[in-house]
């Protein structure tokens, strides 16, 4: 009934909406990029067949000509992206500065600083850090607008819109994202994690009261002393009650105006209906709106605005805000809210719209509301245009289609709302990146130059790129050369300068870029493609394998698939494309020309086909050999045969988490939940989603609810895993053991039981029950859970059997395809020289592992080589500002008496984790030392 009323209201067109510039909705099927397209990879611009290395020139096979219709990549068309976020030339200094400002800022300003922190964390590609900053920003938000936007942003980061059966207005159960709690203004940082009250409110509460027919115009002729006439009808009222609605009414009815002496007042031309005036009379007596339908409340809102009835306006605003429950309602009512300056109503409508993202982006009425300059002005008039709003909207738009007109306009509005320095830097740089993506190089250069003037040094790389694109290569080279000379060099500087060099100079810059930042994928890709051009495809595969070994991305896997096709390794190519489509199901290969599924169809004609039973055997083999990419490929094939299998989706998510592909892992987990065949299974997957997004208590509740319906392996395992995530005392450890034993009694396959046995062994080790732990690990190994070698080695080490521990890790190294962690662990069971060799190998295989750097630095400190120890840590911190690395360097600085450097490293570490106890202790110590030094001066 409510929806029908709103539809009727819309058809009347009482408010004519904002008419601005035409906006173009995003294409619902976002164009996923090929190698280097938007979303993280490097670019191969407009690859032409004529300029490609043709596979036919390398192989006479007509099969390859079909499989490589656009040839192999060439170096001339490779380039890295200019990333659309804030990037500092001294990241530690930036983190330290943010932490100091967080500690020193007034409580009401903290939300903005946390938002800045989240923008800085984006370059770390760590969803957990990003979510934590956004949660903190929401926790310290004061005004309703900020609460609405941040709550919607948190929901978007979890992609709850992908959960079947969920509504955009569903409540999470906590104040931090409760749709009702966000509409309450005020600073309540300690209550955001509390259970919200909306779940305890019954439907009857909203319906308490009596009908308008019973209450309307119940003022009798004897009680009333004034009548308001509308056409031929009268509404009898009490003069004082009407006068008390506002100062204008008080002046009109008790002042020197003629109305103060009249018993009847003509209100025909005041744009209010007879029912509306009757509602005014009822409200004047009761101060309640419970009995009125939405169209009458809208009349009252307009009436209240006209006659400055602030209390009535606030009541109408709140009443209408409470009625907005879906996108259609929101799009109807927001125009009324904007017209009548109803802050809370607009906030409620915005909340519904924002919680419908990204789907709402495809609605032209939604984009009409946000994109135009006039639209922003209308929102600003009612207090709902902010940098925060447009930052969120532009992020959603960029993820869907960076080149779209919508992305451009939202980014422009974001820039117009920018006030603080970092906001201007980000907005201007982002506009430059969007224009660069659209190949509008002159405009891109303009925005990059503006961002540089605002203080964003990284935007100089954007200026250099646009100059290069406009044919000014030497100017671009000089600019990057100057940047390298002026600042302490980091990897991306040499990577960018390499584009403007040729021959050996280019390769030297790329090598320097890799040495400074081994996580940059472009140098590996460029070297690999250069090797292909020299017909050294085997060497090219080895080169690209280096980065795939520790940093999996669709563009690098696609490149390896191309190489495998060129050498007719169709099974390897098929494996890579299946893994690629697991990471990004919409990925378009061959420079965005062909969907990966089409290539799979062609490759399947040239490889042996597996039945579902064969696939399970292959999965066991690959899982046992710790071949995560191979396992992903097998699961992808199994899902092609049985797409509704939630168990396979769950396995897929586990593999993706191992590969540190958190976004793709969460997508798989949501699909597992959506395809659940039973309620108890669905609850388990919902529990994992909650756990992985930082809601441990809620995850435990889901596990317990699932167990209450049906005892299952996964429910017991989830509960045990979530409980073991804290420091366990003896009693808690015993309970976790019981849960894992219950899990092992339930039906499951060897892959999961091996994991449960491995976890059970770890708990036994922590409880010093080494024999029981060894039994668990051996049982896990018997069902081919290869990682149990590591647990068994730990048991042997604790029993002072170092040789046996070393041998166990050697077995793991021999069996595991991904074995960097095995080399790292084996180093603990051998002498210093052998440990140094193992850790060197671990760093070569995976430079993101921090223990080897910390070990080498500690050894250097023991040898009194302090400067070299600091340099070892600094080398790693430059591309991975890790908490442990920063803490250790702070401790080294402190031991050397450098309190200033120690303070800075502590602040940077605490910015990453403000609750890290050891760093807090060191920080307090360094502060006391600094204070003492200042006092002595």
N, C-alpha and C positions, 0 to 999 in steps of 0.2 A: 504494500500500500504506500509506504514511504517513497519507494522508487517511482511509483506512478505519479505521485505528487511532484517529485523533482522533475520528471519528464514533462509534466504539464507546465511547470514553471519555465523550463527551458523553451517550450514551444511558444510561450507568451513573449519571450525575448524582452523582459522588463529591463534587463541590462544588456547593452549591446556589445560587451566584450571588448578586448583590445584589438585593434586592427593595425597590424604592423607589417613589416616586410615579409614577403613570402618566405616560408621555411621549407626545407626539403627533409622529409623524414629519412632516417637511416634505412639502408637496405637490410631487411631482416636476416638475410643470409650473408653474414659478414664475410668479406673477401679475405680468407686466410692466405697468408703469403707463402711463396715458395722459399727458396734459400734466401734468407736475409730479408723477408718481408716484414711488415709492421707486426709487432708483438715479440720482438726479441732477436731476430736473425739479421744477417747482413744482406745487402741488396745486390741482385744481379739485374741491372736496369736494362729492360727491353732487349733481351738477348736475341740476336739475329741469327738465323740458321747459317747465313753465309759466312759469319765471322766465328762460328763455333768450330771446335775440333770435332770433326764428324767421327762417330764411332765406326763408320764404314772404312775410314782410312786406317783404323787400327785393327779391325776384324772384318773378315769377309762375310761374316754371318749376316744374313738378312734378318735374322731374329733380333739382333742388336739394333739394327736400323729401325725396326718397329718399336722396340722398347726404349730407344733413345731418339725420339722424333725431333728433338731440338738440339741434339748433340750433347757433348760434355761441356761443363762450364769452362770459361777462360778467365784469366786473371784480369783482363782489361775491364771486366764488368763486375768485379768484386769490390765492395767497399763496406766498411762497418757503419752501424747506425750512429746518429747523434741522438743520445738518449734524452727523452723529454722530462727530465727531472733535475732537481738540484744536485750538483756534484761539486764537492769542495776539493781544492788542491791540497788541503791539509785537514783530513777528515777527523783526526784525533782532536785537533784544536777546535773544530766545529762541535764535536760531541761534548767536549769539555765546557765550551761556552754555553751550550744549551742546558747542560746540567746545572751550571752556576745560576743561570737565569730562572730555572725551575725552582731552585732552592730559595732564591731571593725575591721572586715575584710575589706580589699580593695575591691572596687566594682567588680573587675574582678575575685575575689576568692569566691564571695558569692554563686554562683551556686553550687559549691561543698559542701559548708556548708549546703545549703538547701537540697541537696541530702542526706546528713548525717541525717538531721532532719527527712526526710521522712522515712529513715530506722528505726529510733527510734520510729516514730509514728506507725509503723506497729504493734507493740505489743499492741496498744490501740484498734485495730480493728475498727477504725473510718475512713471510706472511705473519708469523707469530709476533715479531717485533712491531710490525705495522698495526696489527690488531690491538696490541697492548697500548700503543700510543693513542689510538682512536678511542679505546675504552677509557683511558685516563682523561682525554679531552672531554668525553661525555660526562665522566664523573665530576669534573670541575666546571661544567657548563652552568650558566646562571639563567640566561634567558630562554624562553620557549623555543625560539627559532633555532638556536644552536643545538638544543636538545633534540629537536625533531630531525635536523639534518644528520647529526652524528649517530643517532640511533638507527636511522635508515642506512647510513653508510656501513655501520657494523653488520647490519643484516645483509647488505649487498656483498660484503667481503666473504660472508659465509655461503652466499648463493642459495639462500633458502627458497628463492623463487623456483628452483629446480626440483624441489621436493613435491611430489604428487600429493594432492589432497590438502596442501597447506594454503592458508590465506595470507595475503599481505598484512592483514591486521591481527594475525595470531600473536598472542603474547608469549614471550619466552618464560614468564613466571618470575622475572626479576625486574626491579625498577629501571635498570639501565636501558632496557629496550621496550618496556611496557608502553603501548600506544597512549594509555591514559596518563601515566606518570610523566611522559615527556611534555604534556600540555600544562604542567604545573610549574609556574615560574618560581625561581628561588635557588639558592646555593645549598645543596644537600649532599656533599661529597661522601658522607658516611653511610648513606642509605641506598646507594645505587645497586648494591649487591643484595639488598634485602628482598624477600618475596614481596611481590606487588599485591595490591588489594583487589585487583579486578577479578581474580578467580573466586573470591569469596562473595562477590556481589551477585545476588540472585536476579533473574529476570523480573521478578515481582517488584523489586525495589524501584525499577524504572517506571512501573505502571501505577505506583501509589498515587491516589488522588481521585478526584471525581471529574466527570465530563464537563466540557465547557458549557454544554447546554444547561447543566445544573447550576453552574456558577455564573454564567454570563449575565451581566446587567441585573444582578440581584439587588442592587441599590434601589430601595423603594422610593416612591414619590415623596413620602414623609421624610425619609433620611436624606435624600438628595436635595441639593439646593442650587444645582446648575445643570443645564442640558446642552449637549453639543449636537447640532443639527447637521445632518449629512443628507442632502437632497430633501426627501420628504419624511425622513426618519429621525428620531431623536434617541440619544443615549443619556440617561439620567446619571449624574455623578455627584460626588461630594466635592465641593470646591476645594477644601483644604487638601484632600487626598491628591487631586490633580496638581494643585499648586506645589505640593511637596516633591513632585517628580523632577523639577529643575528650577533654576533661578529665573529663566525667561517666563515660565508658567507662573511662578510666584509674583513676578512683576506685573504680568498681564492680568492676573486675577485679583491681586490685592494692591496693586499700585495705582498710578494716576490714569491708566488707560480706561477707555470707555467700557471694556469688557468686565472690569472689576465691578461695574454697577448693573450689569445685565444678568438676567437669569438664563437667557438662551444665547448661545454663540454659534454663528454659522461657520462650520468647518468643511463645507462642501468642496472648497478649492484647495484643501491641504493634502490632497493625494493620499487619503486613507479611506478605506471602505467602512461600511457600517459595522461589519464583523471585527475589523481591525480596531475601531474605536471602542467597541464593546470589550475587546481584549485589553485595551488601555485602562478601561474602568476597573476590570477585574484585577489587573496588575497593581493599580494604584492602591487597592485595598489589601491584597494578599502578598504582594512582592514575589509572586511565583508565576512560572510559565509552564508548569507541568501539563496543563490541560489543552494547550494550543497546538494545532498542526503546523508543519514547517512553513506553509505559505503565510499563515498569520504571524508567525514569529518574524519572518522576513519583513512584513509590513511594520511590525513593531520596531524592528531595527532601523528601518528608514525613518520612521516617526521619531524615534529617540535621537537620531542624528540631527534631524531638522530642528528639534526643540531642546537640544543639549541635555537630554535626560541620561546622564552618564551611568547611573545605576541600572536603568532599564537597558541601556546599550550593552553594558557588560553582561547582564543576564541573558540577553538575546544572543550575544556573541558566544557565550559558553554553551547555551542550549543548542544552537545550530552546529557548533563544533562537535558536540557529542553525537550528532546525527550522521556525520560523514562516515561511511563504512565501505565504500567501494569507489572505483575510479570514475564511474559515470556520475555518481553523486558529487564527487570532488570537483569535476570539471564544470558542473552546473553551478555549484555554490561558490566556487572561488571568485567568479566574476562579481557576485553580490558582495562578497567579503571585500574585494578590492574597491568596489564602488562606494561602499559604506564605511571603509576604513576599519573593518572588523578584524583586529589583529589575531585573535584566537581562532576565528573561523578560517582565515587564510592559512594559519599554521596547521590546522587540522586537515584542510584540503591538501596542503603541501605534503603533509605526512603520508597520506594515502598515495599520492602520486609518486613520491620518492621511494616508498616501499614497494612500488610496482616496477621499479627499474630492474633490469634494462628493458623489459618489455614495453614500458611506457614511452621509451624513446621513439618507437615506431608510430605513435599516435600524433597526428599533426596538430591536434588541439593542445596537447601537452607542450610540443615544441613552440607553438604560438605563444604560449604562456611565458616561456623562458628566453627564447633566442633573440628577439628583436631588441633594439635599444629602448624603444618605447615600452616594451614589456618589462624591462629591468626598472625603468622609471616608475611604473605602476607598482611593482613590488616594493621598491624603495620607499614609496609614499606611505606604505603601511608597515614598514620595518622588516620586510622579508627579502631584501636583496643584499647579499653579503658575499664576500670573497669565499667563505666556507661553502655556501650553496653552489656557487659556480665552479669551485674547485672540484667538488664531488661530481657535479653533472658532467664536467669536461673529462674527468677520469673515466666515467662510464662510457662517454661518447668515443673517446680514444680507443678503448678496449674493443669497441664494436667496429669502428671504421675511422681510422685516423684522418683519412682524406676528405671526409664528408663535409658538406656545408654546415651541418649541425655542429660538428666539432669546432669548426672555425668560429662560428658565432658564439658558442658557449665559451670558448677560450677568450674571445674579445670581451665578453661581459665579465669574465673573471679578471681580466686586466683592468677594466674600468672600476672594479670594486677593490682592487689591491690598494692597500694603504701602507703597510709596513714594508721595509726594504726587501725582506726575503719573499714576500708575496709578489712584489713587482718583478723581482728576478725570475721567479718561477713562471709567472704568467707570460712575461715577454719571451722567455726562453722556450716555453711550450708553444707559443704562437710561431716562433721561428721553426721549430721542429715540424709543426703541422704544415706550414707553407713549404718547407723543404720536401716533405712527403708528397705534396701536391705538385712539385716541380715548379713552384712559383718562386724562383730563386731571388729575384730582386726584392720581393716583399719579405722573404725569409731573412735575407741579409739585413734588412732594415730592423726587423724584430730582434735578431741576434745582437746587432749593434746597440740597440736600446737596452737589452738585458746586460750587456757588458758594461755600459755606462752606469747601470744600476748596481754593479758590483759583482756580477756572476762571471767569474773567470772562464769557466768551462764553455761559455757561449762563444769565446774566441774560436773554438774548434768549429762552431757553426758558421762563423763569419768566413773562416778559411775554406770550408766546404762549399759555401755558396759562391765564393770567388772562383774556386776551381771549376764549379759547374758553369760559371759564366765566362770561362776561358782564361782566367787570370791565375794560372798555375804558379808562376813565380811569386806573385804577391801572396798567395796562400802559403807557399813554402816559407817566405820571409816572416810571415806572421807567426807560424808555428815555431820557427827557429827562435824568434824573439821570446816566445812564451817559455820555451825550454830553458833559455838563458836566464830569464827573470825569476822563475820559480824552481823549487826543488822538483826535479823531473818525476813524473809518474807514468805508468805504462801507456795510458790513453794518449798522452802527448806524442810519444814516438810512433804509436800506431797511426795517428792522424797525419803526422809529417811524412810517413812512408808513402802515402798516396801521392805526394807531390815530388817524389824522388823517382829515379829509375835505376835498374840494374843492381849492382852490389850495394849501393847506398840504401835502396829500398829494403833489401834483405837484412842489412845491418840494423836498420831502424826496427824492423819487425822482430829481430832477435832480441834487441834491447827491450822492446815492449814486452816480450814473453818473459824475460828475466825479471823485469820490474813487476809484472802482473801476469802470472801464468794462467789466470782465469779468463783472459781475453781470447775469444774464439777466432777472431779474424786472422791473426797471424798464422795459426795452424791451418786454417782454410786456404789462405793465400799460398802458403808453402806447398800444401797438398795439391792444389790445382796447378801450380807451377811445375810440380813433378809430373803431373799428367801430361802437361804440354811437352815435356821431355820424354814422354812415353815410359815413365817410371811409375806405373800404376801401383805396383806392390809397395813401393816406398811411400806413395801418396796415401795408401790405406793405413800404413803404419803411422804416418804423421797425424792423420785425423783421429786415429785410435787413441792417441795420447790424450786428447781433451775429452773424447767420449768416455774414457776410462774413469774420469772424476766429475765431469760436468755434461750431463745429457741434455741435448737440445734438438728440436726437430730439424733445424737447418743442417747441423753437422751429420745427423743420421741420414738425412736425404743425400748429402754429398757422398757418404760412404756407399749408399745404395747405388748411386750412379756409377761409382768406380767398380762395384761388384758386377754390375751388368756389363760393363766394358770388358771385364776379364771372364765373362760368362759364368760367374758364380751366382747362378740364379737363386739358389737356396739362401745364400747370404743376403742377396738383394731383397728377397721376399721377407726374410727375418727383419731386416731394417725397416722396410716400409710398414710392416705390421706394427712394429714398435713405435714408429713415427706416428701412425694413426691412433695409437693408444694415447700418446701424449697430446695430440691435437686431431680429433676425428674429422675436422673440416679442412685439413691441410691440403693445399693444392700444389702439386709437384710441377717440375719443368717450368719454373718461373711463373707459377700461378696459372698454368694453362690446363693441367689435367689433375683430376682428383685421384688421390692415392688408391682408392678402391679399383679404379680402372686399370691401373698398373698391376695391381695384385691379380686381377683377372687375366691379364696377359702372361704374367709370370707363372701362374698356376698351371698353365698349359705345358710348361717345360720342367716341372719338378714333380717328384713323387707325391701323390696325395695320401693323406693320413685319415684314418677313421677316428671317431671320438676316442675309442680305446687306445689307438696309437698315440693320440695327443696326450692322454694321461701318462702314458709311459715316457713320452718325450719331456713332459713337464717335470716328472720325477727326476729324469736325468739332468735336466738343466738346473732345476732347483738344487739338486745335490751338488752340482759343480759350481754353485754360486754364480750362475750365468743369468743375471737379472734381465738383460735385454732379450736373450734367447727365450727366457720364461715368459716375458711379456708377449713375444711373438706367438708362442704356442697358445697362450690364453686368448689372444685376439682371434686366432683361428677357431678355437673352441666356441667362442662367443658368436662367431659368424654362423656356426652350426646350430647354436642354441642361445640366441640373444637374450632370452629372459632368465638366464641362470644367475641368480643373485650371488650364489656361492662363488662363481667365477669372477664376478665383478669385485667381490670382496678380496679375493686373492690378487686381483689386478691392483687394487689400491695398496695392498701390502708391498708389492713389488715396486710400485711407484714411490712409496715412502722411502724404501731402501735407496732408490736412485735420487732422493732429495727433490722429487718432482711433486711438491705438496699440492699445488693447484690441481694438477691432473689426478692426483690420488684422491682428493676430496670429491672431485667430479665422479670418479668411479664408485666411491663410497655412497654417494647420493643415488647413483643408478642402482647399486645393490639394494639400498633401502626401497627404492621405487618398485623394484621387481620382486620384492619379498613375497613369498607364497603363504606366509602365516604371520600372525601378529607377534608371536614371540621372536621370530626372526627379524621382523621389522624393528622391534624394540632394541635388539642388539646393535643393529647398524646405526640406529639413531643415537645409541649410547656412544658408539665410536666417533660419530660426527661431533657430539658434544665434547668428548674427551679431547679430540684433536684440535678443537677450537678453544680449549682452556676451561671447559666447564666440567670439572672432575666430579663434583658432588652430584650434578644432574646425570652424569654418565653412570655413576653407581646406582642411582635410583632406577634408571632404565634397565640395567642388568638385573637388579632385584625383581623388578616387575616381570621381566622375561622369564626368570627362573620360577616365579610364582605361577606362571601359565604352563611352562614346560621346561624341565631340566634339560639343558643342552650344553655341549662342549663350549660353544662360543660365548654363551651367557656367563658360565663360570669363569672362562678365561678372561673375559672383559672385566669382570668384577675383581679377579685376582690382580690383573695388570694395573687397574686403576688404584687399588689399595697399595700395591707395591711401589707406587710412584712417590711415596714419601719415606722418610726415615722410619724404619720399622723397629719397634721394640720386640721383645721375645714373644709376647702374646699375639701381637699383630702378625708376626712372621709365621707363627703356628697356624693362624687363621688362613693366611695366604696359601700355605702348604695344603691345608684341607681343601681349599677351593680348587687348586690345581689338581689334586688327587680326584676330586669329584669330576672335574673336566675330563680327565683321562678315563674315567669309567663310562663316559658318554660316547656314543658313536661319533667317529670322525675319521679322516684319512691320515696317512702317515705324515704328510707334510705339516699338518697342524699339530699332531701329537708330538712330533719331533720338537716343535717350538715350545710346547707345554713342558716337555721333559727338560728341555734346555733351561727354561725359566725356573722350573722347580729345583734344578741343580744349583742355580745361582742363589736361590733363597737358602738352600742348605749350606752353601759355602758361607754366606753371611752369618748363619747361625753356628758356624764352626762344626758342622756335621759333614765332614769331608768324605767319609765312606759312602754315606747316602747320596751325596752329590755325585761322586764318581759313578755309582750305579745308574743314576739318572742320565749322565752324559753317555755312558756306554750303551744304555738302552736307546738313546736318541741316535747314536751312531749306527746301531743295528738296523734302524729304519732310514738310514742314509741322510740324517740331518747333519751335514758336514760341519756346520758351525760349532757343533758340540766339541770338536777338537780343541777349540779355544778354552771352553770351560774346563775340560779335562786337564789341559795344560796348567790352568790356574790351580787346580787341586794338587797336581804333582808338585808345583812350585811351593805351595803352602806346606806340603809334606817334606820339603827340602830335597825333592827329587828333580833337580834342575835339568839334568840330561833328558829325563823322560818328558819334562815340560817342553823342552826345546824340540824334541822329536815329534811331539804332537803338533806343534805349530808348523813344523816342516811338512807334515802330512797335509795340513790345511792349505799351505802354500801350493803344494803339488796338485791338490784337487780343485782349488777355487780358481775360477776365471778372474774374479775381481778380488785380488789378494793384498792390496795395500795395507789394510788393517792387520792382516796376518803377519806381514813383515814387521809392522810396528809392535805388535804384541810379542813376537818372538825375540825382539831386542831386549825384552825384560829378563830373558832366561839365558843370556850369554855374556861373555866378557865385553869390556868397553870397545875394543876394536871391532869385534863382530857386531856389536850393537850399533856402532857408528855406520857400518856398511848396510845393515838392515834398515836403519832409519833413513839413510840416503836413498835407498831403493824405494822406501815408502813415500818419500817426498817426490821422487821422480814420477811415481805412479799416481799420486794424489797430493798435489801441493797444498790442498785445503786442509789436510790433517795437521793439527797444531802441535801435537805432542813431540814430533821430531824436532821442531824449532825450539821448544821449551827445554828438551833434553840437551840439545847441543849448547844452548845458551847457559844452562846450569853447569855443564862441564867446563865451559870457558870461564865462568865465574869462579869455579873451584880452582882453576889454574891461574887465577888472578889476572885474567884477560878481560877486564871489565868493558872496555870500549868495544871489543869484538863480540862480547855477549849481548850488549845493547844493540849492536848492528844486526846480529842474527835475528833478534826479536823484531827490530824495526823493519827488516826486509819482509817479514810475514805480515806485520800489521799494516803495511802499505796497501796490501790487496785484500787482507782479511782482518779487520779490526775486531779481534775476538776478545771476549771477556778475560779468559785465562792468560792470553798473551799480554794484554794491557796490565793485568794485575801483577804478573811476574816482572814486567819491565818497571812498573812503579816500585816494586820491592827492591829491584836492583838499584834504581835511582836513589831510593831512601838509604840503602846501605852505603852508597857512595856520598851521602850527605847532600844530594841535589833535591832539596825539598820542593822546589818549584816544579821541576819535571815530574816528580813523584805525584804531586797534587794534580797536575794536568792529566796524567795517565789514570789516576784514581777516578777523577771526574768523568773521563771518557768511559771507563769501565762501568761506573754507576749509572751513566746515561743508558747503557745497554741493559743493566740489571741493578736497579736501585736497592735491592734487598740482599746483595751479595755480602755476607757477613765479613769475610776476610778482607775484602776491599774497604768496607766501612771502617774496620779497625785501623787499617793502614792509613786511610784518609784522615781519620781523627788524629792519628799520631803525627802525620805530616803537617797538619794544620797547627798542632801545638808547637812543632819545631819551627815552623815559619813565624809564629807569634813570638816565640822566644828570641829568634834572630832579630826580629824587628824591634823588640824591647831593648836588646843590647845596643842597637844602633842609636 
